Amino acid sequence: MNESSAAPRPADTGKEWLSRLIGRVVEVRPTEVSALGWSWLYIFAVLSSYYIMRPIRDQMGVAGGVNKVQWLFLGTLAAMLLLDVPLW
């Protein structure tokens, strides 16, 4: 094969490169990469906020007494449902 006959490959844009990289793990179309990125960021923020709030909730339970711990867990559940479950 003659090397000069091979057409030079155009430089990939960032989105095409990212689409190919993610495509090795999951099946994703180039038009879906943006939505996939925002979805991953949303889930990351939800889990991060939970793991940040959990020690604060537990410390409040220790300071407030054992009788109030059930209300802290209920409050955490209600807040997570209100803030993390999209209603649209």
Secondary structure, DSSP 8 states (H G I E B T S, - for coil): --GGGS-------HHHHHHHHHHTTS---GGGHHHHHHHHHHHHHHHHHHHHHHHHHHHHHHHH-GGGHHHHHHHHHHHHHHHHS---
